[in-house]
């Protein structure tokens, strides 16, 4: 995230054209926005997963009952509430990190899932974002299925 994002919006900071929202930040005092309605204002953004921030409207529309709903952890060690899973949640028994995927509507494991900030979707660990064609593609060692470019890891970077 960009710590120096400032906006000058006249569209209430509700679109990704807003520099703050685009950088997953609330608008601050240094912004010169007009009639600000940034959905991240007033939230502890640091405590939220990238998926939650990307899907902030879905998160904000959850009822207290939905936030308190217990969800089974994939490790089988127990359950955690959706409220606990909107950020990184470490299972106290196996120490695996989980978070709630609004994209997939399930509990995701950090080791085998990630959220692409550019595509704005949760992805399998075997996928990567191609900078050349600006799309996610399958196969961490395979060329991009869209443009043929190779992942950076092949070049040792």
C-alpha positions as CSV (number, residue, x, y, z in Angstrom):
1,X,0.0,0.0,0.0
2,X,1.0,3.5,-0.7
3,X,1.4,5.5,2.6
4,X,1.3,8.8,0.9
5,X,-1.9,8.6,-1.1
6,X,-3.9,11.8,-1.2
7,X,-6.9,12.6,-3.2
8,X,-8.6,15.6,-4.7
9,X,-11.9,13.8,-5.6
10,X,-15.1,15.6,-6.4
11,X,-17.0,12.2,-6.9
12,X,-17.2,11.5,-3.1
13,X,-14.3,9.0,-3.2
14,X,-16.6,6.0,-4.0
15,X,-14.8,4.9,-7.2
16,X,-11.4,3.4,-7.7
17,X,-10.4,6.6,-9.4
18,X,-9.9,7.9,-5.9
19,X,-6.2,7.6,-5.1
20,X,-6.9,6.7,-1.5
21,X,-9.4,4.0,-2.3
22,X,-7.2,2.7,-5.1
23,X,-4.4,2.3,-2.6
24,X,-6.8,0.6,-0.1
25,X,-6.7,3.5,2.3
26,X,-9.2,5.8,4.1
27,X,-9.1,9.4,3.1
28,X,-7.2,11.6,5.6
29,X,-7.1,15.2,6.7
30,X,-4.5,15.9,4.0
31,X,-7.0,15.0,1.3
32,X,-8.9,17.7,-0.5
33,X,-11.9,15.6,-1.4
34,X,-15.4,17.0,-1.5
35,X,-18.3,15.3,0.4
36,X,-16.1,12.2,1.0
37,X,-17.9,8.8,1.3
38,X,-14.8,6.5,1.1
39,X,-16.1,3.2,2.5
40,X,-12.8,2.6,4.2
41,X,-13.1,5.8,6.4
42,X,-13.4,4.8,10.1
43,X,-12.1,1.3,9.6
44,X,-8.9,-0.2,10.8
45,X,-7.7,-1.1,7.3
46,X,-4.5,-2.7,8.7
47,X,-6.6,-5.3,10.4
48,X,-8.5,-6.3,7.2
49,X,-7.3,-8.8,4.5
50,X,-6.8,-7.6,0.9
51,X,-9.9,-9.6,-0.1
52,X,-12.0,-7.8,2.5
53,X,-10.8,-4.4,1.5
54,X,-11.4,-5.2,-2.2
55,X,-14.9,-6.4,-1.3
56,X,-15.6,-3.7,1.3
57,X,-19.2,-3.2,0.3
58,X,-19.9,-6.9,0.9
59,X,-18.2,-6.7,4.3
60,X,-20.1,-3.5,5.3
61,X,-23.4,-5.2,4.3
62,X,-22.9,-8.1,6.7
63,X,-25.2,-8.2,9.7
64,X,-23.8,-8.7,13.2
65,X,-25.3,-12.2,13.1
66,X,-23.4,-13.0,9.8
67,X,-20.1,-11.6,11.3
68,X,-20.5,-13.7,14.4
69,X,-21.3,-16.9,12.4
70,X,-18.8,-19.6,13.2
71,X,-17.0,-21.1,10.1
72,X,-15.1,-24.4,10.1
73,X,-11.4,-24.0,9.6
74,X,-10.0,-26.2,6.7
75,X,-7.4,-27.7,9.1
76,X,-10.2,-29.3,11.1
77,X,-8.9,-27.8,14.4
78,X,-12.1,-25.9,15.1
79,X,-14.0,-22.8,14.1
80,X,-13.6,-19.1,13.9
81,X,-16.2,-16.3,13.4
82,X,-16.3,-14.5,10.1
83,X,-15.5,-11.4,12.2
84,X,-12.2,-13.0,13.2
85,X,-11.5,-14.1,9.6
86,X,-11.9,-10.7,7.8
87,X,-8.2,-10.2,8.6
88,X,-5.5,-12.8,9.1
89,X,-6.5,-15.4,11.7
90,X,-3.9,-17.8,13.1
91,X,-5.3,-21.1,14.2
92,X,-4.2,-21.5,17.8
93,X,-3.7,-25.3,17.4
94,X,-1.8,-25.7,14.1
95,X,-0.7,-22.0,13.7
96,X,-1.9,-22.0,10.1
97,X,-3.1,-18.6,8.9
98,X,-6.6,-18.2,7.4
99,X,-8.8,-15.5,6.1
100,X,-12.4,-15.2,4.8
101,X,-12.5,-15.0,1.0
102,X,-15.5,-12.9,-0.1
103,X,-14.6,-13.9,-3.7
104,X,-15.1,-17.6,-3.0
105,X,-17.4,-17.3,0.0
106,X,-15.3,-19.6,2.1
107,X,-12.4,-19.8,4.5
108,X,-9.1,-19.6,2.6
109,X,-5.7,-20.8,3.8
110,X,-2.9,-18.3,3.3
111,X,-0.4,-20.9,2.2
112,X,-2.3,-21.9,-0.9
113,X,-4.4,-18.9,-1.7
114,X,-3.8,-15.2,-2.4
115,X,-5.8,-12.2,-3.6
116,X,-4.7,-10.4,-6.7
117,X,-5.0,-6.7,-6.0
118,X,-5.0,-5.9,-9.8
119,X,-7.6,-8.5,-10.9
120,X,-9.5,-8.0,-7.6
121,X,-10.1,-11.8,-7.2
122,X,-8.8,-14.6,-5.0
123,X,-6.5,-17.0,-6.7
124,X,-4.9,-20.4,-6.2
125,X,-1.3,-20.4,-5.2
126,X,-0.3,-21.8,-8.6
127,X,-1.5,-18.7,-10.4
128,X,0.4,-15.6,-11.0
129,X,-0.3,-12.1,-12.4
130,X,1.4,-11.5,-15.8
131,X,2.7,-7.9,-16.0
132,X,2.8,-8.1,-19.8
133,X,-0.8,-8.8,-20.5
134,X,-2.1,-7.7,-17.1
135,X,-4.1,-11.0,-16.4
136,X,-3.7,-13.8,-13.9
137,X,-2.6,-17.1,-15.4
138,X,-2.2,-20.7,-14.2
139,X,1.1,-22.4,-13.6
140,X,3.9,-20.9,-11.5
141,X,6.6,-22.3,-13.9
142,X,4.5,-22.2,-17.1
143,X,4.4,-19.3,-19.6
144,X,1.4,-17.1,-19.5
145,X,-1.5,-18.8,-21.1
146,X,-2.7,-15.5,-22.6
147,X,0.5,-13.9,-24.0
148,X,3.3,-16.5,-23.6
149,X,5.4,-14.4,-21.2
150,X,7.3,-16.3,-18.5
151,X,6.9,-15.8,-14.7
152,X,9.7,-13.8,-13.1
153,X,10.7,-16.7,-10.9
154,X,12.0,-18.5,-14.0
155,X,14.5,-15.7,-14.5
156,X,15.7,-16.0,-10.9
157,X,14.4,-12.5,-10.0
